[in-house]
Amino acid sequence: MKRTLVLSLVAITLLAGPAFAAGAPEVDPDAPEIAVVVKIEGIPWFARMQEGIERAAEEFGVNAYMMGPADAEAAPQVEIIEDLIEREVDAIAVVPNDPLAMEPVVRRAREAGIAVLSHENPFEDHMVDWNFETIDSDAYGQAPIDAFVEYLRETGEIDRYDEDNPAGLVHLVGSLEVPLHNYWADVATEYMEAEYPFIQIITDRLPTAESVEDSRDAVLDLHRTYGEDLRAVIGWGSLGPIGGAQAVEELGIEDELWIGGSALPGTVAAYLDRGSVKYAQLWDPADAGYGLVYLALQMIEGEEIVEGMEIPGLGPIGITGNTVFVEAAAQMYDAETARELGF
């Protein structure tokens, strides 16, 4: 099932373009070949994931690499996986844009004897051998709501709002099909309805959070439409808070509109420093990339994946259904914390 290293590098480069790291370490041409197919190439989140993939490739002596489409769509991911099946790689790990659209091609890969893993896919984990997560998704969805409420308390604004005069909130997601983004938005909405009814959703979630420019434009439009009724925006994709912050700074409303959500520390630190982002959270995507390669290699070598086994540097795993997880979420309320995370 292996290819020579030269042929693999040529094929991957032709298919994935810049998504494949030209500086990846050389490995034995007979080493296991593990492809990680991400949602979209060329954004900081997946550039960081690629670092973890490359580190695992070097440490474990495997031919592991990352590729992804130019747009966050299901169809090009399917095409990439179809090509990987034809090339008879040993394992495929996918961060799906639309898991249900991926299911037929994932089934073909497994029928061909290829180990298949996923990430950010705990709800359709039956379709893969294993899904790998580095967070508790319910806690992750609730945390920004708690952070927003704490901000309102600290600023003395919390008494301004009630069910008749609510603080309006909007979710930005990567797309309406991205399962985890929408799950977190669902969890957050249910949590605030149960615990904080003075916060209310004022419009449908917007599919902009994988683009800084789209998120900026969305927040500018939301402000024009809702004015002071809009009090908070949560970006569940890593570029949502950055675009939102740029809109806030452009409008000069840092004290009027709370922006929070998922963001890379190195990207969000300056916005936390200036106050245009009030709260950020995430797991390290490098950990996710590293863990995917490690788990794929265990499967290729016939090792059993069991509760409590250790992923080097990440600790013991838990298992729920077909989802393997470790707890590695980080919260950032200020720039210093973000910078200390180091990526």
C-alpha positions in Angstrom: 0.0 0.0 0.0 3.0 2.3 0.0 4.4 4.4 -2.8 7.9 5.6 -3.3 8.6 8.9 -1.5 9.3 10.7 -4.8 6.1 9.6 -6.4 4.1 10.4 -3.2 5.5 13.9 -3.0 4.8 14.6 -6.6 1.2 13.4 -6.4 0.5 15.2 -3.2 2.0 18.5 -4.4 -0.1 18.3 -7.6 -3.3 17.6 -5.7 -2.9 19.8 -2.7 -0.7 22.7 -3.8 0.3 24.9 -0.9 -1.5 22.8 1.6 1.4 20.3 1.6 4.5 21.4 3.5 7.5 21.5 1.1 9.8 21.3 4.1 8.4 18.1 5.6 11.0 15.7 6.8 12.1 12.8 4.5 11.1 9.3 5.7 11.5 5.7 4.6 9.7 5.2 1.3 8.1 2.1 2.8 6.9 4.0 5.9 3.1 4.2 6.5 1.4 6.9 4.5 -1.1 9.1 6.5 -3.0 11.9 4.8 -4.9 14.5 6.9 -7.6 16.2 4.8 -8.6 19.5 6.4 -11.6 21.9 5.7 -9.7 24.6 3.9 -6.1 25.4 3.1 -4.3 28.6 3.7 -5.7 29.8 7.0 -3.8 30.0 10.3 -5.8 27.3 12.1 -4.8 24.6 9.7 -1.3 26.0 9.3 -0.9 25.3 13.0 -2.4 21.8 12.6 0.2 21.1 9.9 2.9 21.8 12.5 1.6 19.0 14.7 1.3 16.6 11.7 4.9 17.3 10.7 6.1 16.9 14.2 4.4 13.5 14.5 5.8 12.5 11.1 9.3 13.2 12.2 8.9 11.6 15.7 7.2 8.4 14.5 9.0 8.0 11.1 5.9 8.1 9.0 5.0 9.8 5.7 2.2 12.1 7.2 1.1 15.2 5.4 -1.8 17.7 5.2 -4.0 18.7 2.3 -7.2 20.6 1.8 -9.5 22.4 -0.7 -9.3 26.1 -1.5 -12.8 26.6 -0.2 -14.6 25.1 2.8 -16.9 22.9 0.8 -17.6 19.2 0.9 -17.3 18.3 -2.8 -13.5 19.1 -3.1 -12.8 17.1 0.1 -14.6 14.1 -1.4 -12.5 14.4 -4.6 -9.3 14.5 -2.5 -10.3 11.4 -0.6 -11.2 9.6 -3.8 -7.7 10.3 -5.1 -6.2 9.0 -1.9 -8.2 5.8 -2.2 -6.9 5.3 -5.7 -3.3 5.8 -4.4 -3.9 3.2 -1.6 -2.6 5.3 1.3 -2.6 3.5 4.6 -4.7 6.0 6.6 -6.9 9.1 6.0 -7.9 11.6 8.7 -10.5 14.2 7.7 -11.8 17.4 9.3 -15.1 17.4 7.4 -16.9 20.4 6.1 -20.1 18.2 5.9 -19.8 14.7 7.4 -23.0 13.4 5.8 -21.7 14.3 2.4 -18.5 12.5 3.2 -20.0 9.3 4.4 -20.1 7.4 1.0 -16.5 8.1 0.2 -15.4 7.3 3.7 -17.2 4.0 3.4 -15.3 3.2 0.2 -12.0 4.0 1.9 -12.7 1.7 4.8 -13.9 -1.1 2.4 -10.5 -0.6 0.7 -8.7 -1.4 3.9 -7.7 2.2 4.7 -7.9 3.3 8.3 -10.1 6.4 8.5 -10.2 8.9 11.4 -11.9 12.3 11.8 -11.6 15.4 13.9 -14.4 17.9 14.8 -16.9 15.1 14.1 -18.3 13.6 17.3 -21.8 13.4 16.0 -21.3 11.2 13.0 -18.4 9.2 14.5 -20.0 5.9 13.5 -18.9 6.6 9.9 -15.2 6.4 10.8 -13.0 4.0 12.7 -12.2 6.7 15.3 -12.9 10.4 15.8 -10.4 12.4 17.8 -11.3 15.5 19.9 -9.2 17.6 22.3 -12.1 19.3 24.2 -15.4 18.7 26.1 -17.8 20.2 23.5 -20.6 21.0 25.9 -18.2 23.0 28.2 -16.7 24.7 25.1 -20.1 25.8 23.9 -21.1 27.2 27.3 -17.9 29.0 28.2 -18.3 32.1 26.0 -21.7 32.8 27.5 -20.3 32.6 31.0 -17.5 35.0 29.8 -20.0 37.5 28.4 -22.1 37.4 31.6 -19.0 37.9 33.7 -18.1 40.9 31.5 -21.5 42.4 32.0 -21.2 42.0 35.8 -17.7 43.5 35.9 -18.8 46.5 33.9 -22.0 47.0 35.9 -24.2 46.6 32.9 -25.9 43.4 33.8 -28.9 45.2 35.4 -29.7 47.0 32.2 -31.0 43.8 30.6 -34.0 41.6 31.1 -36.3 39.5 29.0 -38.2 42.5 27.8 -35.0 44.4 27.1 -32.5 41.7 26.2 -28.8 41.8 25.3 -28.8 40.7 21.7 -26.3 38.0 20.5 -25.4 36.6 17.2 -23.4 33.4 16.3 -20.9 33.3 13.4 -20.2 29.8 12.2 -17.9 28.4 9.5 -20.9 27.2 7.5 -24.4 26.0 8.3 -23.1 22.4 7.7 -20.0 22.4 10.0 -21.2 20.1 12.8 -19.2 21.3 15.8 -19.6 25.1 15.1 -23.3 24.6 15.0 -23.4 22.2 17.9 -21.5 24.8 20.0 -23.9 27.5 18.9 -26.8 25.2 19.9 -25.3 24.5 23.3 -24.6 28.2 23.9 -28.2 29.1 22.9 -29.8 26.5 25.1 -27.5 27.4 28.0 -28.3 31.1 27.9 -32.1 30.4 27.5 -31.9 28.2 30.6 -29.5 30.3 32.8 -29.5 33.8 31.3 -32.8 34.6 29.7 -31.8 38.3 29.5 -29.5 37.3 26.5 -31.4 36.5 23.3 -30.5 35.6 19.7 -31.6 38.4 17.5 -30.9 36.9 14.0 -30.0 33.6 12.4 -26.4 32.5 12.7 -24.2 33.6 9.9 -21.7 31.4 7.9 -18.7 33.7 7.9 -16.4 32.5 10.6 -13.7 30.9 8.3 -13.1 34.3 6.8 -11.8 37.5 8.4 -13.2 39.7 5.7 -16.7 38.0 5.7 -16.9 38.2 9.4 -15.9 41.9 9.4 -18.5 42.7 6.8 -21.1 40.7 8.7 -20.5 42.6 12.0 -20.6 45.9 10.2 -23.9 45.0 8.7 -25.3 43.7 12.0 -24.3 46.9 13.7 -26.1 48.9 10.9 -29.2 46.8 11.3 -29.5 46.3 15.0 -27.5 49.2 16.6 -27.3 49.0 20.3 -29.7 46.0 20.4 -26.7 44.0 19.3 -24.5 43.4 22.4 -22.4 40.3 21.7 -21.0 38.3 18.7 -19.5 34.9 19.2 -17.3 33.5 16.4 -17.1 29.7 16.5 -14.6 29.5 13.6 -11.1 30.8 14.3 -11.4 33.8 12.0 -14.8 35.0 13.2 -13.6 37.0 16.3 -10.8 38.5 14.3 -13.1 39.9 11.6 -15.5 41.0 14.3 -12.8 42.8 16.1 -11.7 44.6 13.0 -15.3 45.8 12.5 -15.4 47.0 16.2 -12.2 48.9 15.8 -13.3 50.5 12.5 -16.5 51.7 14.2 -14.8 52.6 17.5 -17.3 50.6 19.6 -15.0 48.5 21.7 -17.1 49.3 24.8 -20.4 48.7 23.0 -20.0 45.3 21.3 -18.6 42.3 23.0 -16.6 40.0 20.7 -15.5 36.5 21.7 -15.1 32.9 20.5 -12.5 30.6 19.0 -9.2 32.1 17.9 -5.5 31.3 17.7 -3.5 33.0 20.6 -0.9 34.6 18.3 -3.6 36.0 16.1 -6.0 37.3 18.8 -3.5 38.6 21.3 -3.3 42.1 19.8 -7.1 42.4 19.7 -7.3 41.3 23.3 -4.8 43.9 24.2 -6.8 46.7 22.5 -10.1 45.4 23.9 -11.8 44.7 20.6 -11.9 41.0 21.6 -12.9 40.4 25.1 -12.6 36.6 25.3 -11.1 33.8 23.3 -10.8 30.0 23.6 -9.6 27.1 21.6 -7.6 23.9 21.6 -4.2 23.8 20.0 -4.8 22.5 16.4 -1.2 21.2 16.5 -2.2 18.8 19.2 -5.1 17.6 17.1 -2.8 17.0 14.1 -0.3 15.2 16.2 -2.9 13.0 17.9 -4.5 12.1 14.6 -1.2 10.8 13.2 -0.4 8.9 16.4 -3.8 7.2 16.4 -3.6 6.4 12.7 -0.2 4.8 13.2 -1.6 2.6 16.1 -4.4 1.4 13.8 -2.0 0.7 10.9 0.3 -1.3 13.3 -2.7 -3.3 14.6 -2.6 -1.8 18.1 -5.9 -1.7 20.0 -7.2 1.8 20.9 -8.3 1.5 24.6 -9.4 3.8 27.3 -6.5 5.2 29.3 -3.8 4.7 26.6 -1.4 7.6 26.4 -1.0 9.9 23.5 2.6 11.2 23.9 2.5 14.8 25.3 -1.3 14.8 25.4 -2.0 12.3 28.2 -4.5 9.5 28.6 -7.5 9.2 26.4 -11.2 8.7 27.1 -13.6 7.0 24.7 -17.3 7.7 24.1 -18.7 5.7 21.2 -16.2 6.0 18.4 -14.8 9.3 19.7 -11.4 9.4 21.4 -10.8 12.5 23.5 -8.3 14.3 25.7 -9.1 17.6 27.5 -6.8 20.4 26.3 -8.9 23.5 25.9 -7.4 26.9 26.7 -9.2 30.2 27.7 -7.9 33.7 27.1 -9.3 36.7 28.8 -6.2 38.9 28.2 -3.3 39.3 25.8 -0.7 38.1 28.3 -2.4 34.7 28.6 -2.7 34.4 24.8 1.0 35.1 24.3 2.0 32.7 27.0 0.4 29.9 25.1 3.1 30.3 22.5 1.5 29.8 19.1 
